[in-house]
């Protein structure tokens, strides 16, 4: 993973201690056009789920949200989980 991040100009050492979504920002920066980013977290808080994705889409106009899904313990019988698939257009 560090090699992939380094290819995008970031390393794990530059990500550590940054914003909570610095890792997803670095991953988005390392995508080539046509690439896909899967953002997945084991929580249901807006600050860590669709809030992160909304902020990322706002800051990265070259990304497009293809699909997002929130899993709820009381509905799916699983831990709280959020998944979002983003596609880099340009």
C-alpha positions as CSV (number, residue, x, y, z in Angstrom):
1,X,0.0,0.0,0.0
2,X,2.8,2.4,0.8
3,X,4.2,1.9,-2.7
4,X,0.8,2.7,-4.3
5,X,0.5,5.9,-2.1
6,X,4.0,6.9,-2.9
7,X,3.2,6.7,-6.6
8,X,0.5,9.3,-6.0
9,X,2.9,11.6,-4.2
10,X,2.0,10.6,-0.7
11,X,3.5,8.3,1.8
12,X,2.1,6.8,5.0
13,X,4.4,9.2,6.9
14,X,2.8,12.2,5.2
15,X,-0.7,10.9,5.9
16,X,-0.2,10.1,9.6
17,X,-1.4,12.9,11.9
18,X,-3.4,14.6,9.1
19,X,-7.1,15.0,8.6
20,X,-9.3,12.0,9.4
21,X,-9.9,11.5,5.7
22,X,-6.3,12.1,4.6
23,X,-6.0,8.4,3.5
24,X,-8.9,8.5,1.2
25,X,-7.6,11.9,-0.2
26,X,-4.3,10.2,-1.0
27,X,-6.0,7.3,-2.6
28,X,-8.1,9.6,-4.8
29,X,-4.9,11.5,-5.8
30,X,-3.2,8.3,-6.9
31,X,-6.1,7.1,-9.1
32,X,-5.6,7.3,-12.9
33,X,-8.5,8.3,-15.1
34,X,-10.8,5.3,-15.4
35,X,-9.7,4.1,-11.9
36,X,-12.0,3.0,-9.1
37,X,-11.8,3.8,-5.4
38,X,-13.7,1.7,-2.9
39,X,-14.2,3.5,0.4
40,X,-15.3,1.3,3.2
41,X,-15.6,1.9,6.9
42,X,-17.1,-0.1,9.8
43,X,-19.3,2.6,11.2
44,X,-22.6,4.5,10.6
45,X,-21.7,8.0,11.6
46,X,-22.2,10.6,8.9
47,X,-18.8,12.2,9.7
48,X,-17.1,8.9,8.7
49,X,-19.4,7.7,5.9
50,X,-21.3,9.8,3.4
51,X,-19.9,13.0,4.9
52,X,-16.4,11.9,3.9
53,X,-17.6,11.0,0.4
54,X,-19.5,14.2,0.0
55,X,-16.4,16.2,1.0
56,X,-14.2,14.2,-1.3
57,X,-16.6,14.7,-4.3
58,X,-16.7,18.4,-3.5
59,X,-12.9,18.7,-3.5
60,X,-12.3,16.4,-6.4
61,X,-14.6,17.2,-9.4
62,X,-13.0,14.5,-11.4
63,X,-14.6,11.8,-9.2
64,X,-18.1,10.4,-9.7
65,X,-20.0,8.4,-7.1
66,X,-21.1,5.1,-8.7
67,X,-22.7,3.4,-5.7
68,X,-23.0,3.8,-1.9
69,X,-24.5,1.5,0.6
70,X,-25.0,1.7,4.3
71,X,-25.5,-1.5,6.2
72,X,-27.3,-1.3,9.5
73,X,-27.1,-3.9,12.4
74,X,-30.9,-3.9,12.9
75,X,-31.7,-4.4,9.2
76,X,-28.9,-6.6,7.8
77,X,-27.9,-8.4,11.0
78,X,-24.3,-7.2,10.5
79,X,-22.0,-4.6,12.0
80,X,-22.6,-1.0,10.9
81,X,-20.8,-0.7,7.6
82,X,-20.6,1.9,4.8
83,X,-19.3,1.3,1.3
84,X,-18.9,3.8,-1.6
85,X,-17.5,3.1,-5.0
86,X,-16.1,6.1,-6.8
87,X,-14.8,6.4,-10.4
88,X,-12.2,8.8,-11.6
89,X,-13.5,10.4,-14.8
90,X,-10.5,12.8,-15.4
